[in-house]
Amino acid sequence: MQLIPTNRIRLATPALLVGVLLIGACHKTVKTPVATRVSLCQLYANPTAYDGKPIRVDATVTALPDGNYIYPGPTANPCADSMAGGSYSFIKLDAGNVENAALVELKTQPGSPPERKEFDVELTGTFDSNYSEPSDHFRYRIVAVEIKPVSSVRIGKRLGAA
């Protein structure tokens, strides 16, 4: 038995092809916005300029009693020249659903000494300049989408120590 294309099949084939092309053309792809590389000094100096925007920053993550925070690091404050009094605020790290072994390692295990741990990181996320906590030492927040450790977890110096 031989199949002979009918007029219905001949007419339906181009219509089907056009339909598939239209569906493909209408499908929108969601592009992830490119994160702007910024320093903590720039965030401190002009927080509203980065509010709600994707950023990438190099910092040190540390665990404090109320969560994880980032700050310029254990060395001399790199923002001292650009900030009044050379002071800075800790920025809350909202890791949300980002899984990272180094973040888990920051948590003090029961029965271990209460030493503050920290590690250096390249952090990508959305900056929130409106977030604040009761103390001026804790302002702003970054909602992380990617956390790349650039050092191993270490015992941090006492905060405020030279």
Secondary structure, DSSP 8 states (H G I E B T S, - for coil): ------HHHHHHHHHHHHHHHHHHHH---------EE--HHHHHH-HHHHTTSEEEEEEEEEEETTEEEEES-SSS-TTTTTSGGG---EEEEE-TT---HHHHHHS--TTS----EEEEEEEEEEEEEEEE-SSTTEEEEEEEEEEEE-S--EE---TT--
